Amino acid sequence: MPTEKPKLSIFCTELTGITQDKVDKGVPLQTSLMLFLKWIRDLTNNYDLTSESHCLDFKKKKCALVTWSDWDLGTCLQNECKRKRIPKPDIFNKWIDLRALYKVV
């Protein structure tokens, strides 16, 4: 939910498929991050997952965030959190870029 420019442009709607109604029903970035972290905590607890590469508990299943390019987590979220003075959760500091892997194959 954008707070500075809450009205979507036609370009943005056509590019993303996000409608004004979805934006109006959304939540601010800080709330979204909090809800996402709760969701991740619930998943990791319920399914015995870990995103820690150095975890020695072999009962835990490895998991990772996956993106299509570095833009969302490496650029956009980083800049948005910095600009709004919102701490970026550490979980967003590493991910698998499927686009980069796809280009290699």
Jmol script that loads the backbone (N, CA, C; Angstrom):
load data "model"
ATOM      1  N   MET A   1       0.843  -1.179   0.000  1.00  0.00           N
ATOM      2  CA  MET A   1       0.000   0.000   0.000  1.00  0.00           C
ATOM      3  C   MET A   1       0.889   1.242   0.000  1.00  0.00           C
ATOM      4  N   PRO A   2       0.930   1.942  -1.083  1.00  0.00           N
ATOM      5  CA  PRO A   2       1.734   3.162  -1.117  1.00  0.00           C
ATOM      6  C   PRO A   2       1.104   4.234  -0.211  1.00  0.00           C
ATOM      7  N   THR A   3       1.935   4.923   0.530  1.00  0.00           N
ATOM      8  CA  THR A   3       1.420   5.953   1.425  1.00  0.00           C
ATOM      9  C   THR A   3       1.665   7.361   0.884  1.00  0.00           C
ATOM     10  N   GLU A   4       2.695   7.529   0.056  1.00  0.00           N
ATOM     11  CA  GLU A   4       2.994   8.862  -0.468  1.00  0.00           C
ATOM     12  C   GLU A   4       2.175   9.183  -1.718  1.00  0.00           C
ATOM     13  N   LYS A   5       2.008   8.209  -2.590  1.00  0.00           N
ATOM     14  CA  LYS A   5       1.202   8.381  -3.809  1.00  0.00           C
ATOM     15  C   LYS A   5       0.236   7.199  -3.878  1.00  0.00           C
ATOM     16  N   PRO A   6      -0.865   7.273  -3.141  1.00  0.00           N
ATOM     17  CA  PRO A   6      -1.764   6.120  -3.021  1.00  0.00           C
ATOM     18  C   PRO A   6      -2.601   5.807  -4.267  1.00  0.00           C
ATOM     19  N   LYS A   7      -2.612   6.708  -5.250  1.00  0.00           N
ATOM     20  CA  LYS A   7      -3.380   6.446  -6.469  1.00  0.00           C
ATOM     21  C   LYS A   7      -2.465   5.881  -7.544  1.00  0.00           C
ATOM     22  N   LEU A   8      -2.812   4.704  -8.049  1.00  0.00           N
ATOM     23  CA  LEU A   8      -1.997   4.054  -9.085  1.00  0.00           C
ATOM     24  C   LEU A   8      -2.185   4.735 -10.432  1.00  0.00           C
ATOM     25  N   SER A   9      -1.127   4.746 -11.192  1.00  0.00           N
ATOM     26  CA  SER A   9      -1.229   5.235 -12.564  1.00  0.00           C
ATOM     27  C   SER A   9      -1.725   4.087 -13.447  1.00  0.00           C
ATOM     28  N   ILE A  10      -2.236   4.436 -14.587  1.00  0.00           N
ATOM     29  CA  ILE A  10      -2.677   3.417 -15.553  1.00  0.00           C
ATOM     30  C   ILE A  10      -1.479   2.554 -15.955  1.00  0.00           C
ATOM     31  N   PHE A  11      -0.325   3.188 -16.145  1.00  0.00           N
ATOM     32  CA  PHE A  11       0.895   2.460 -16.498  1.00  0.00           C
ATOM     33  C   PHE A  11       1.206   1.390 -15.459  1.00  0.00           C
ATOM     34  N   CYS A  12       1.154   1.762 -14.184  1.00  0.00           N
ATOM     35  CA  CYS A  12       1.480   0.821 -13.105  1.00  0.00           C
ATOM     36  C   CYS A  12       0.491  -0.347 -13.096  1.00  0.00           C
ATOM     37  N   THR A  13      -0.780  -0.055 -13.254  1.00  0.00           N
ATOM     38  CA  THR A  13      -1.800  -1.113 -13.285  1.00  0.00           C
ATOM     39  C   THR A  13      -1.568  -2.050 -14.463  1.00  0.00           C
ATOM     40  N   GLU A  14      -1.270  -1.496 -15.630  1.00  0.00           N
ATOM     41  CA  GLU A  14      -1.035  -2.331 -16.812  1.00  0.00           C
ATOM     42  C   GLU A  14       0.250  -3.151 -16.669  1.00  0.00           C
ATOM     43  N   LEU A  15       1.273  -2.575 -16.060  1.00  0.00           N
ATOM     44  CA  LEU A  15       2.551  -3.262 -15.894  1.00  0.00           C
ATOM     45  C   LEU A  15       2.448  -4.408 -14.897  1.00  0.00           C
ATOM     46  N   THR A  16       1.776  -4.166 -13.773  1.00  0.00           N
ATOM     47  CA  THR A  16       1.771  -5.137 -12.669  1.00  0.00           C
ATOM     48  C   THR A  16       0.491  -5.955 -12.542  1.00  0.00           C
ATOM     49  N   GLY A  17      -0.607  -5.441 -13.056  1.00  0.00           N
ATOM     50  CA  GLY A  17      -1.897  -6.105 -12.865  1.00  0.00           C
ATOM     51  C   GLY A  17      -2.521  -5.787 -11.512  1.00  0.00           C
ATOM     52  N   ILE A  18      -1.848  -4.956 -10.727  1.00  0.00           N
ATOM     53  CA  ILE A  18      -2.379  -4.555  -9.426  1.00  0.00           C
ATOM     54  C   ILE A  18      -3.452  -3.496  -9.648  1.00  0.00           C
ATOM     55  N   THR A  19      -4.605  -3.686  -9.035  1.00  0.00           N
ATOM     56  CA  THR A  19      -5.709  -2.743  -9.195  1.00  0.00           C
ATOM     57  C   THR A  19      -5.748  -1.749  -8.032  1.00  0.00           C
ATOM     58  N   GLN A  20      -6.423  -0.636  -8.246  1.00  0.00           N
ATOM     59  CA  GLN A  20      -6.572   0.373  -7.199  1.00  0.00           C
ATOM     60  C   GLN A  20      -7.294  -0.216  -5.995  1.00  0.00           C
ATOM     61  N   ASP A  21      -8.255  -1.091  -6.236  1.00  0.00           N
ATOM     62  CA  ASP A  21      -8.992  -1.727  -5.141  1.00  0.00           C
ATOM     63  C   ASP A  21      -8.046  -2.535  -4.239  1.00  0.00           C
ATOM     64  N   LYS A  22      -7.109  -3.265  -4.853  1.00  0.00           N
ATOM     65  CA  LYS A  22      -6.131  -4.032  -4.058  1.00  0.00           C
ATOM     66  C   LYS A  22      -5.256  -3.110  -3.232  1.00  0.00           C
ATOM     67  N   VAL A  23      -4.847  -1.997  -3.815  1.00  0.00           N
ATOM     68  CA  VAL A  23      -4.018  -1.030  -3.095  1.00  0.00           C
ATOM     69  C   VAL A  23      -4.794  -0.447  -1.919  1.00  0.00           C
ATOM     70  N   ASP A  24      -6.036  -0.086  -2.161  1.00  0.00           N
ATOM     71  CA  ASP A  24      -6.859   0.516  -1.105  1.00  0.00           C
ATOM     72  C   ASP A  24      -7.086  -0.440   0.065  1.00  0.00           C
ATOM     73  N   LYS A  25      -7.075  -1.723  -0.197  1.00  0.00           N
ATOM     74  CA  LYS A  25      -7.276  -2.726   0.845  1.00  0.00           C
ATOM     75  C   LYS A  25      -5.952  -3.227   1.429  1.00  0.00           C
ATOM     76  N   GLY A  26      -4.846  -2.663   0.981  1.00  0.00           N
ATOM     77  CA  GLY A  26      -3.529  -3.107   1.411  1.00  0.00           C
ATOM     78  C   GLY A  26      -3.131  -2.561   2.772  1.00  0.00           C
ATOM     79  N   VAL A  27      -1.892  -2.848   3.150  1.00  0.00           N
ATOM     80  CA  VAL A  27      -1.336  -2.364   4.413  1.00  0.00           C
ATOM     81  C   VAL A  27      -0.015  -1.659   4.117  1.00  0.00           C
ATOM     82  N   PRO A  28       0.410  -0.744   4.996  1.00  0.00           N
ATOM     83  CA  PRO A  28       1.699  -0.074   4.802  1.00  0.00           C
ATOM     84  C   PRO A  28       2.865  -1.068   4.856  1.00  0.00           C
ATOM     85  N   LEU A  29       4.007  -0.655   4.326  1.00  0.00           N
ATOM     86  CA  LEU A  29       5.188  -1.516   4.234  1.00  0.00           C
ATOM     87  C   LEU A  29       5.588  -2.111   5.579  1.00  0.00           C
ATOM     88  N   GLN A  30       5.649  -1.308   6.625  1.00  0.00           N
ATOM     89  CA  GLN A  30       6.092  -1.816   7.924  1.00  0.00           C
ATOM     90  C   GLN A  30       5.158  -2.920   8.434  1.00  0.00           C
ATOM     91  N   THR A  31       3.857  -2.754   8.227  1.00  0.00           N
ATOM     92  CA  THR A  31       2.891  -3.781   8.627  1.00  0.00           C
ATOM     93  C   THR A  31       3.056  -5.023   7.765  1.00  0.00           C
ATOM     94  N   SER A  32       3.277  -4.821   6.480  1.00  0.00           N
ATOM     95  CA  SER A  32       3.469  -5.943   5.563  1.00  0.00           C
ATOM     96  C   SER A  32       4.691  -6.776   5.945  1.00  0.00           C
ATOM     97  N   LEU A  33       5.785  -6.116   6.286  1.00  0.00           N
ATOM     98  CA  LEU A  33       6.995  -6.825   6.704  1.00  0.00           C
ATOM     99  C   LEU A  33       6.745  -7.615   7.989  1.00  0.00           C
ATOM    100  N   MET A  34       6.031  -7.003   8.934  1.00  0.00           N
ATOM    101  CA  MET A  34       5.724  -7.682  10.192  1.00  0.00           C
ATOM    102  C   MET A  34       4.864  -8.928   9.936  1.00  0.00           C
ATOM    103  N   LEU A  35       3.851  -8.802   9.080  1.00  0.00           N
ATOM    104  CA  LEU A  35       2.980  -9.939   8.752  1.00  0.00           C
ATOM    105  C   LEU A  35       3.752 -11.035   8.013  1.00  0.00           C
ATOM    106  N   PHE A  36       4.645 -10.639   7.123  1.00  0.00           N
ATOM    107  CA  PHE A  36       5.454 -11.611   6.384  1.00  0.00           C
ATOM    108  C   PHE A  36       6.358 -12.386   7.328  1.00  0.00           C
ATOM    109  N   LEU A  37       7.003 -11.680   8.258  1.00  0.00           N
ATOM    110  CA  LEU A  37       7.890 -12.347   9.213  1.00  0.00           C
ATOM    111  C   LEU A  37       7.125 -13.323  10.108  1.00  0.00           C
ATOM    112  N   LYS A  38       5.924 -12.943  10.498  1.00  0.00           N
ATOM    113  CA  LYS A  38       5.103 -13.856  11.293  1.00  0.00           C
ATOM    114  C   LYS A  38       4.766 -15.100  10.471  1.00  0.00           C
ATOM    115  N   TRP A  39       4.415 -14.912   9.213  1.00  0.00           N
ATOM    116  CA  TRP A  39       4.075 -16.023   8.317  1.00  0.00           C
ATOM    117  C   TRP A  39       5.281 -16.953   8.154  1.00  0.00           C
ATOM    118  N   ILE A  40       6.457 -16.371   7.954  1.00  0.00           N
ATOM    119  CA  ILE A  40       7.679 -17.172   7.813  1.00  0.00           C
ATOM    120  C   ILE A  40       7.973 -17.934   9.103  1.00  0.00           C
ATOM    121  N   ARG A  41       7.857 -17.267  10.256  1.00  0.00           N
ATOM    122  CA  ARG A  41       8.080 -17.947  11.542  1.00  0.00           C
ATOM    123  C   ARG A  41       7.127 -19.129  11.711  1.00  0.00           C
ATOM    124  N   ASP A  42       5.861 -18.913  11.381  1.00  0.00           N
ATOM    125  CA  ASP A  42       4.878 -19.997  11.485  1.00  0.00           C
ATOM    126  C   ASP A  42       5.246 -21.158  10.573  1.00  0.00           C
ATOM    127  N   LEU A  43       5.632 -20.869   9.344  1.00  0.00           N
ATOM    128  CA  LEU A  43       6.016 -21.926   8.402  1.00  0.00           C
ATOM    129  C   LEU A  43       7.247 -22.684   8.877  1.00  0.00           C
ATOM    130  N   THR A  44       8.257 -21.954   9.307  1.00  0.00           N
ATOM    131  CA  THR A  44       9.480 -22.630   9.731  1.00  0.00           C
ATOM    132  C   THR A  44       9.239 -23.486  10.973  1.00  0.00           C
ATOM    133  N   ASN A  45       8.387 -23.022  11.858  1.00  0.00           N
ATOM    134  CA  ASN A  45       8.066 -23.820  13.046  1.00  0.00           C
ATOM    135  C   ASN A  45       7.198 -25.028  12.713  1.00  0.00           C
ATOM    136  N   ASN A  46       6.176 -24.816  11.899  1.00  0.00           N
ATOM    137  CA  ASN A  46       5.232 -25.900  11.577  1.00  0.00           C
ATOM    138  C   ASN A  46       5.840 -26.984  10.702  1.00  0.00           C
ATOM    139  N   TYR A  47       6.780 -26.619   9.848  1.00  0.00           N
ATOM    140  CA  TYR A  47       7.350 -27.585   8.899  1.00  0.00           C
ATOM    141  C   TYR A  47       8.824 -27.892   9.172  1.00  0.00           C
ATOM    142  N   ASP A  48       9.334 -27.429  10.295  1.00  0.00           N
ATOM    143  CA  ASP A  48      10.709 -27.713  10.694  1.00  0.00           C
ATOM    144  C   ASP A  48      11.718 -27.275   9.623  1.00  0.00           C
ATOM    145  N   LEU A  49      11.600 -26.009   9.223  1.00  0.00           N
ATOM    146  CA  LEU A  49      12.443 -25.448   8.171  1.00  0.00           C
ATOM    147  C   LEU A  49      13.511 -24.538   8.753  1.00  0.00           C
ATOM    148  N   THR A  50      14.568 -24.328   7.984  1.00  0.00           N
ATOM    149  CA  THR A  50      15.584 -23.336   8.335  1.00  0.00           C
ATOM    150  C   THR A  50      16.121 -22.706   7.056  1.00  0.00           C
ATOM    151  N   SER A  51      16.450 -21.429   7.152  1.00  0.00           N
ATOM    152  CA  SER A  51      17.107 -20.750   6.030  1.00  0.00           C
ATOM    153  C   SER A  51      18.591 -20.553   6.320  1.00  0.00           C
ATOM    154  N   GLU A  52      19.041 -21.046   7.465  1.00  0.00           N
ATOM    155  CA  GLU A  52      20.442 -20.914   7.849  1.00  0.00           C
ATOM    156  C   GLU A  52      21.290 -21.967   7.138  1.00  0.00           C
ATOM    157  N   SER A  53      22.240 -21.535   6.346  1.00  0.00           N
ATOM    158  CA  SER A  53      23.077 -22.472   5.586  1.00  0.00           C
ATOM    159  C   SER A  53      24.023 -23.257   6.487  1.00  0.00           C
ATOM    160  N   HIS A  54      24.353 -22.718   7.640  1.00  0.00           N
ATOM    161  CA  HIS A  54      25.293 -23.392   8.541  1.00  0.00           C
ATOM    162  C   HIS A  54      24.585 -24.194   9.646  1.00  0.00           C
ATOM    163  N   CYS A  55      23.272 -24.393   9.514  1.00  0.00           N
ATOM    164  CA  CYS A  55      22.517 -25.138  10.527  1.00  0.00           C
ATOM    165  C   CYS A  55      22.963 -26.601  10.540  1.00  0.00           C
ATOM    166  N   LEU A  56      23.305 -27.109  11.708  1.00  0.00           N
ATOM    167  CA  LEU A  56      23.772 -28.490  11.832  1.00  0.00           C
ATOM    168  C   LEU A  56      22.673 -29.443  12.285  1.00  0.00           C
ATOM    169  N   ASP A  57      21.479 -28.934  12.470  1.00  0.00           N
ATOM    170  CA  ASP A  57      20.344 -29.789  12.851  1.00  0.00           C
ATOM    171  C   ASP A  57      19.819 -30.449  11.577  1.00  0.00           C
ATOM    172  N   PHE A  58      20.192 -31.699  11.361  1.00  0.00           N
ATOM    173  CA  PHE A  58      19.862 -32.384  10.107  1.00  0.00           C
ATOM    174  C   PHE A  58      18.388 -32.751   9.998  1.00  0.00           C
ATOM    175  N   LYS A  59      17.627 -32.558  11.073  1.00  0.00           N
ATOM    176  CA  LYS A  59      16.183 -32.793  11.013  1.00  0.00           C
ATOM    177  C   LYS A  59      15.481 -31.649  10.292  1.00  0.00           C
ATOM    178  N   LYS A  60      16.104 -30.486  10.320  1.00  0.00           N
ATOM    179  CA  LYS A  60      15.495 -29.318   9.680  1.00  0.00           C
ATOM    180  C   LYS A  60      15.703 -29.361   8.176  1.00  0.00           C
ATOM    181  N   LYS A  61      14.664 -28.946   7.458  1.00  0.00           N
ATOM    182  CA  LYS A  61      14.727 -28.882   6.005  1.00  0.00           C
ATOM    183  C   LYS A  61      15.148 -27.474   5.598  1.00  0.00           C
ATOM    184  N   LYS A  62      16.046 -27.398   4.632  1.00  0.00           N
ATOM    185  CA  LYS A  62      16.533 -26.110   4.158  1.00  0.00           C
ATOM    186  C   LYS A  62      15.469 -25.424   3.313  1.00  0.00           C
ATOM    187  N   CYS A  63      15.393 -24.106   3.442  1.00  0.00           N
ATOM    188  CA  CYS A  63      14.491 -23.313   2.613  1.00  0.00           C
ATOM    189  C   CYS A  63      15.192 -22.002   2.266  1.00  0.00           C
ATOM    190  N   ALA A  64      14.690 -21.324   1.255  1.00  0.00           N
ATOM    191  CA  ALA A  64      15.289 -20.060   0.822  1.00  0.00           C
ATOM    192  C   ALA A  64      14.231 -19.199   0.150  1.00  0.00           C
ATOM    193  N   LEU A  65      14.465 -17.892   0.174  1.00  0.00           N
ATOM    194  CA  LEU A  65      13.639 -16.981  -0.610  1.00  0.00           C
ATOM    195  C   LEU A  65      14.110 -17.078  -2.057  1.00  0.00           C
ATOM    196  N   VAL A  66      13.171 -17.021  -2.977  1.00  0.00           N
ATOM    197  CA  VAL A  66      13.493 -17.123  -4.399  1.00  0.00           C
ATOM    198  C   VAL A  66      12.842 -15.949  -5.124  1.00  0.00           C
ATOM    199  N   THR A  67      13.604 -15.305  -5.992  1.00  0.00           N
ATOM    200  CA  THR A  67      13.102 -14.158  -6.748  1.00  0.00           C
ATOM    201  C   THR A  67      13.398 -14.351  -8.233  1.00  0.00           C
ATOM    202  N   TRP A  68      12.826 -13.485  -9.032  1.00  0.00           N
ATOM    203  CA  TRP A  68      13.161 -13.422 -10.453  1.00  0.00           C
ATOM    204  C   TRP A  68      13.868 -12.088 -10.647  1.00  0.00           C
ATOM    205  N   SER A  69      15.142 -12.061 -10.416  1.00  0.00           N
ATOM    206  CA  SER A  69      16.064 -10.924 -10.472  1.00  0.00           C
ATOM    207  C   SER A  69      16.334 -10.421  -9.059  1.00  0.00           C
ATOM    208  N   ASP A  70      17.324  -9.562  -8.977  1.00  0.00           N
ATOM    209  CA  ASP A  70      17.712  -8.991  -7.692  1.00  0.00           C
ATOM    210  C   ASP A  70      16.957  -7.698  -7.381  1.00  0.00           C
ATOM    211  N   TRP A  71      16.132  -7.263  -8.293  1.00  0.00           N
ATOM    212  CA  TRP A  71      15.493  -5.944  -8.165  1.00  0.00           C
ATOM    213  C   TRP A  71      14.661  -5.802  -6.887  1.00  0.00           C
ATOM    214  N   ASP A  72      13.730  -6.714  -6.642  1.00  0.00           N
ATOM    215  CA  ASP A  72      12.795  -6.543  -5.520  1.00  0.00           C
ATOM    216  C   ASP A  72      13.493  -6.497  -4.169  1.00  0.00           C
ATOM    217  N   LEU A  73      14.344  -7.473  -3.895  1.00  0.00           N
ATOM    218  CA  LEU A  73      14.987  -7.537  -2.581  1.00  0.00           C
ATOM    219  C   LEU A  73      16.309  -6.778  -2.529  1.00  0.00           C
ATOM    220  N   GLY A  74      17.039  -6.769  -3.619  1.00  0.00           N
ATOM    221  CA  GLY A  74      18.353  -6.143  -3.618  1.00  0.00           C
ATOM    222  C   GLY A  74      18.336  -4.652  -3.848  1.00  0.00           C
ATOM    223  N   THR A  75      17.314  -4.160  -4.510  1.00  0.00           N
ATOM    224  CA  THR A  75      17.258  -2.736  -4.825  1.00  0.00           C
ATOM    225  C   THR A  75      16.016  -2.072  -4.226  1.00  0.00           C
ATOM    226  N   CYS A  76      14.855  -2.511  -4.655  1.00  0.00           N
ATOM    227  CA  CYS A  76      13.607  -1.837  -4.299  1.00  0.00           C
ATOM    228  C   CYS A  76      13.349  -1.856  -2.789  1.00  0.00           C
ATOM    229  N   LEU A  77      13.314  -3.025  -2.174  1.00  0.00           N
ATOM    230  CA  LEU A  77      13.036  -3.103  -0.741  1.00  0.00           C
ATOM    231  C   LEU A  77      14.125  -2.403   0.061  1.00  0.00           C
ATOM    232  N   GLN A  78      15.366  -2.594  -0.338  1.00  0.00           N
ATOM    233  CA  GLN A  78      16.495  -1.940   0.343  1.00  0.00           C
ATOM    234  C   GLN A  78      16.301  -0.427   0.361  1.00  0.00           C
ATOM    235  N   ASN A  79      16.026   0.163  -0.794  1.00  0.00           N
ATOM    236  CA  ASN A  79      15.868   1.613  -0.893  1.00  0.00           C
ATOM    237  C   ASN A  79      14.618   2.104  -0.157  1.00  0.00           C
ATOM    238  N   GLU A  80      13.542   1.365  -0.283  1.00  0.00           N
ATOM    239  CA  GLU A  80      12.274   1.771   0.362  1.00  0.00           C
ATOM    240  C   GLU A  80      12.410   1.759   1.885  1.00  0.00           C
ATOM    241  N   CYS A  81      13.010   0.726   2.432  1.00  0.00           N
ATOM    242  CA  CYS A  81      13.208   0.652   3.888  1.00  0.00           C
ATOM    243  C   CYS A  81      14.118   1.779   4.359  1.00  0.00           C
ATOM    244  N   LYS A  82      15.165   2.032   3.614  1.00  0.00           N
ATOM    245  CA  LYS A  82      16.112   3.097   3.979  1.00  0.00           C
ATOM    246  C   LYS A  82      15.410   4.452   3.951  1.00  0.00           C
ATOM    247  N   ARG A  83      14.665   4.698   2.898  1.00  0.00           N
ATOM    248  CA  ARG A  83      13.982   5.985   2.736  1.00  0.00           C
ATOM    249  C   ARG A  83      12.947   6.213   3.824  1.00  0.00           C
ATOM    250  N   LYS A  84      12.237   5.136   4.207  1.00  0.00           N
ATOM    251  CA  LYS A  84      11.185   5.254   5.223  1.00  0.00           C
ATOM    252  C   LYS A  84      11.699   5.000   6.632  1.00  0.00           C
ATOM    253  N   ARG A  85      13.020   4.775   6.753  1.00  0.00           N
ATOM    254  CA  ARG A  85      13.651   4.501   8.054  1.00  0.00           C
ATOM    255  C   ARG A  85      13.000   3.310   8.754  1.00  0.00           C
ATOM    256  N   ILE A  86      12.770   2.268   7.967  1.00  0.00           N
ATOM    257  CA  ILE A  86      12.229   1.005   8.485  1.00  0.00           C
ATOM    258  C   ILE A  86      13.365  -0.005   8.441  1.00  0.00           C
ATOM    259  N   PRO A  87      13.672  -0.667   9.547  1.00  0.00           N
ATOM    260  CA  PRO A  87      14.731  -1.680   9.500  1.00  0.00           C
ATOM    261  C   PRO A  87      14.342  -2.822   8.564  1.00  0.00           C
ATOM    262  N   LYS A  88      15.243  -3.142   7.645  1.00  0.00           N
ATOM    263  CA  LYS A  88      14.982  -4.257   6.735  1.00  0.00           C
ATOM    264  C   LYS A  88      15.345  -5.555   7.459  1.00  0.00           C
ATOM    265  N   PRO A  89      14.377  -6.470   7.596  1.00  0.00           N
ATOM    266  CA  PRO A  89      14.677  -7.737   8.282  1.00  0.00           C
ATOM    267  C   PRO A  89      15.803  -8.503   7.587  1.00  0.00           C
ATOM    268  N   ASP A  90      16.658  -9.139   8.387  1.00  0.00           N
ATOM    269  CA  ASP A  90      17.817  -9.866   7.865  1.00  0.00           C
ATOM    270  C   ASP A  90      17.439 -10.957   6.870  1.00  0.00           C
ATOM    271  N   ILE A  91      16.257 -11.522   6.993  1.00  0.00           N
ATOM    272  CA  ILE A  91      15.857 -12.602   6.084  1.00  0.00           C
ATOM    273  C   ILE A  91      15.880 -12.137   4.627  1.00  0.00           C
ATOM    274  N   PHE A  92      15.764 -10.835   4.394  1.00  0.00           N
ATOM    275  CA  PHE A  92      15.764 -10.299   3.037  1.00  0.00           C
ATOM    276  C   PHE A  92      17.163  -9.954   2.522  1.00  0.00           C
ATOM    277  N   ASN A  93      18.190 -10.403   3.214  1.00  0.00           N
ATOM    278  CA  ASN A  93      19.561 -10.111   2.790  1.00  0.00           C
ATOM    279  C   ASN A  93      20.164 -11.183   1.888  1.00  0.00           C
ATOM    280  N   LYS A  94      19.479 -12.312   1.743  1.00  0.00           N
ATOM    281  CA  LYS A  94      19.983 -13.348   0.819  1.00  0.00           C
ATOM    282  C   LYS A  94      18.799 -14.061   0.175  1.00  0.00           C
ATOM    283  N   TRP A  95      19.008 -14.448  -1.072  1.00  0.00           N
ATOM    284  CA  TRP A  95      17.955 -15.089  -1.841  1.00  0.00           C
ATOM    285  C   TRP A  95      18.582 -15.801  -3.025  1.00  0.00           C
ATOM    286  N   ILE A  96      17.772 -16.589  -3.686  1.00  0.00           N
ATOM    287  CA  ILE A  96      18.189 -17.258  -4.925  1.00  0.00           C
ATOM    288  C   ILE A  96      17.544 -16.505  -6.075  1.00  0.00           C
ATOM    289  N   ASP A  97      18.352 -16.053  -7.011  1.00  0.00           N
ATOM    290  CA  ASP A  97      17.860 -15.338  -8.194  1.00  0.00           C
ATOM    291  C   ASP A  97      17.668 -16.350  -9.322  1.00  0.00           C
ATOM    292  N   LEU A  98      16.423 -16.761  -9.525  1.00  0.00           N
ATOM    293  CA  LEU A  98      16.135 -17.757 -10.567  1.00  0.00           C
ATOM    294  C   LEU A  98      16.446 -17.247 -11.967  1.00  0.00           C
ATOM    295  N   ARG A  99      16.290 -15.962 -12.186  1.00  0.00           N
ATOM    296  CA  ARG A  99      16.582 -15.417 -13.514  1.00  0.00           C
ATOM    297  C   ARG A  99      18.057 -15.608 -13.849  1.00  0.00           C
ATOM    298  N   ALA A 100      18.936 -15.369 -12.877  1.00  0.00           N
ATOM    299  CA  ALA A 100      20.364 -15.555 -13.098  1.00  0.00           C
ATOM    300  C   ALA A 100      20.679 -17.036 -13.382  1.00  0.00           C
ATOM    301  N   LEU A 101      20.042 -17.923 -12.639  1.00  0.00           N
ATOM    302  CA  LEU A 101      20.241 -19.357 -12.888  1.00  0.00           C
ATOM    303  C   LEU A 101      19.712 -19.765 -14.258  1.00  0.00           C
ATOM    304  N   TYR A 102      18.564 -19.216 -14.641  1.00  0.00           N
ATOM    305  CA  TYR A 102      17.959 -19.515 -15.930  1.00  0.00           C
ATOM    306  C   TYR A 102      18.883 -19.087 -17.070  1.00  0.00           C
ATOM    307  N   LYS A 103      19.523 -17.930 -16.922  1.00  0.00           N
ATOM    308  CA  LYS A 103      20.429 -17.433 -17.956  1.00  0.00           C
ATOM    309  C   LYS A 103      21.645 -18.344 -18.130  1.00  0.00           C
ATOM    310  N   VAL A 104      22.073 -18.981 -17.050  1.00  0.00           N
ATOM    311  CA  VAL A 104      23.233 -19.874 -17.093  1.00  0.00           C
ATOM    312  C   VAL A 104      22.890 -21.158 -17.847  1.00  0.00           C
ATOM    313  N   VAL A 105      21.676 -21.633 -17.667  1.00  0.00           N
ATOM    314  CA  VAL A 105      21.264 -22.911 -18.267  1.00  0.00           C
ATOM    315  C   VAL A 105      20.901 -22.719 -19.670  1.00  0.00           C
TER     316      VAL A 105
END
end "model"
wireframe off; spacefill off
backbone 0.3
color backbone group
